[in-house]
Amino acid sequence: MDIVFECTKTLHTPASQISFRLEVSQTLNFGDFLALFGKSGAGKTTLLRILAGLTPPDSAYIKVGDEVWQDGRFSLPPQKRSIGFMFQDYALFPHLNVEQNITFGLMDKTNLDFVHWLIEIMELEPILKRHTHQISGGQAQRVALARALVRKPKMLLLDEPLSALDSVMRLSLQNLLVKLHQQLGLSTILISHEITEIMRLSTKVWCVEEGKIARSGSVDEIFGAKLSGKVQLSGEILRKTPQGVAEIIDIVCASQVVRVLYPADDAREFEVGDKVLIVSKAFNPLLFKIPL
């Protein structure tokens, strides 16, 4: 395998005294698009931060290709690891304009051909001189992504980068991520709670539960062959309205409400508040609870 990632760290859950041990021993191939899936507080962001060198582990062995990034005696500084990190809040610099944000991490600002290519493919030319408070959320996301890629990293780490966007913008940026992942030959690790997003983007999934990789494999292996139909949307059940032999189930999906007519007997297994996946098979909508 091209990437070896082993680490341990004791973690404390937010607002409690409960602690658990993060223990991971996994491998990846260059070019994989890996999704980390699991409940909040399971250790997903800590995994990314340890890989990036931003959080010290209790112990770790990280090898990328022929280069050891961390072992018991040595830890490569974050700035020397070939990683682009895109944070959930984008972490843009408010005192710099868009162009300055993108080029901030460049050591050599003389050859800017790749920077110009990134700006063009992300359609950022019209806003280069604007400051971050003058741009939209979708534009800020693309600026943060361009900044993460500007040094041509081997790995791209994404901590729920699309969670605050509406469904239309989210789909557009998912398509952009796939395009950049393929064109730049990246190894990408994405934290996401959206199964539709994971199925659209990733080649592998790690299910993280209390610091352990409870399951790993392809999307079909993790979420089951029953999801082999066309995945449409994921969301949360808002209400259920009995209609004799059927029930109307209203599901909040991003910024819209989807209404599904479902057989009453089958609808009994679902409750208001359940996270569900809508799958279309033979033109019939099917609902599946999302495993958490």
Phi, psi and omega in degrees: 000149185279330183234123178248127184227108177231132179200158171223148175195138176276127183242150176245131180288148181299143174058029176206169178262005182283135178237155174215166186255124174281121180221114183227134173217096187221164177227154178222157171263148171303136180095352176293148170245101187260134174252134171260122187233135178163176182293157174298140179086007182278346179113009185294310180296323178299322177301313179298318183291325175293316179299323181280349182085014183269338178235124180286131177274170170289321174206152180196150168224114181234122179230128180240109188064233179267002187256124176274122179269332181200138169212195184293340184247348192215143174221117178291131181301150182306320184291346179259356175275135184280073185226139167251129185240123176247115185277162182298323180265010177072327176053043176282155181272115185292337182275356180247152176279179185301313181298318179293325175298316183296317186267005186305317185274002182283128175282321181248110182258022181269322179256100188250020182300316181292323178299315180297324178295316178298315180299320181290313184292334179263005175055051183254000183306317185293344186243014187302326183266001178277152174271166191297332179285354182258006183239163182279172178296319177295322177293319178298321178298317180290326176296315180296323178292317177299318179297323180292334185259352192296335179268012180053061182287159173284327184234142176242123181250127187234114182259090181046055187288343185251007189295333185266004186263155176287168189297322181293312179294324180298314180297318179300316182283332172299316178298321178295318179300315179300315181298314181291320178304317182284315184292327183264359180061043185277158161255118190242137175237123185240131168267127180207147174256001184260113182296322179299321177295316179298316182292329181284328190255319198267158172255337180221157179225135167248122174270117185259124179227113179048049173084358180246151172275095185290324178214148175214148180159195177286170179301315180296321179294324183281312188261356170096151181295340180295346178265020185284352175286186180283115179282130182255301188210158167235152182186196183236136181291124182268315180203160175232130183236111179299139177222057181072245182281358180225168174229143171269122180248117177266128185236125177278117179238106184055242185260013182228162176248125179256132181253124182239131173268121190230143178304137186300320180298318181287331183290342183295336182281356181249144179235157173302131182100346178295140171274127185227159175245131178263120182238135180258120175231125181051039176071009178252131178284133175240143179249139176226134176293140178276124179289131179238000000 
